[in-house]
């Protein structure tokens, strides 16, 4: 799982960590070309710090380890067939097909039903716990 913050070059193209995303794209493309079940989940509120990624990391690692670890200690890792996984596209405008049918398209400008961006960053947001 590649889990960059949006300010690591995903939507913010300048700044200290803006070069991270290009490295993620290269790594992702190389691994996917070899059949790796790799994914990207962008944290829409962070840069290089550990933000909301921590809420994804625990359950994701738990699910992967449960699926891959051997039933008996010392045994080989269990195989995960790629044909049983959803292999989603990486870039906007790319579509995902299954059995010749388009099942998903990555939107160029993802928006909620209310017209607000789904992925957006805020440098002035105040955590709910600190609001009065």
N, C-alpha and C positions, 0 to 999 in steps of 0.2 A: 504494500500500500504506500503510494506516494501521497503525502499529506501536507503540501505547502500552504502557507498563508497567502491570501490574495495580493498582499503587498510585496511578495517575492517574485514579481515580474509577471504575474497572471493578469491583473488589471492595472496595477501600478507599474509603469515601465521604467521608472527612474528611482534612484535611492540606493542605499547601502546593499540591499539584498535582491535587487532587481534581476540579477543574473541567475538566480536559482531556477526559475521556471525553464529557461532554455536547457539547463542540465537535466531537469526532470523529463522534458520532452525527448531528449536524446536517449536517456536511460530507459524510459517507457517504451519507445519505439524499438530499441534493440532487444529488449526482453520479450515484448509482444511478438516480434518477428521469429523468436525461438519458441513460441508457444506458451510463454509464461502467463499465468493467470494473475496479471498485475492490474492494479486499479489506481485511480487518482481521485482524491476527495479534497477539494480546496476549502480551507477555512476562510469564510468571507470577511472576517473581522480582524485578522492578524497579519503580522509580518513574520519575522523569524522566531518570535517567542512562542512558548507553548500556550496556546489559547484554548479554544474549544476542541482542538484535535484530541485532547485527552479523553473527551467523552466518546469519541469514536474508537480510539486505539484499544482500550480494554476489551469491549465486546468483540471487536474485529479479531484481535489476537486470540481470544477465547474460542471463537468460531473456527478459525483456521487451525489452531492446535487440536481442537476436538476432532476436526475432520481428517487431519494428517497424522497425528501421533499413533503409533502402533497400539493395538489392544494389549500386547504383552511387552513389558519392558525389554529393551534391547533389540526389538524387531525393527524391520525396515519401515520407513514412512509409508503411509497409505497413499495410493495414487489418486489424483483428482483429475478426471477426464475433462478436457476442454469443451467437449460437446455437451456437457451437462451444466456449463456455466454460461452466464450472459456476458458476452464479450462486447462491451459498449465502445463506441468511437471516442476519440480523444478530443477532436476539434469541432468547433461550431460549423454547422452546415453538413457535417458528415452524417450519414444515416446507417442504421443497423438493420441488417436483414436476417431473417430466419425463414428457411424453406422458400426463398425467393420473394418473400413478402417484407416490406419495410415495416418494422415494428417500433422504431424510435428514430428521431432526428434530434441532434443537439441543436438547440436554437441559437441563432447568432446573437440575440440580445434577450436572454431569459428574463421574463417578467411574471410577476404574480397575477392572479385574476384581477387585482386592483390596479395594475399598471406599474407597480413598483418593481425595481430590479430584484431578482432573486438573490444574486450575488452582488453585494455592495460592501464597501468598507467605510468605516467611520472612525475618525481620529478624535472626535469630541463626544462620543457616546459615554454616558454615565451608567455604570452597572445598576441594575434594578435594586440591588440590595442597598445602594447608597442614595437612592432617590427618596425625596420626602414628600 
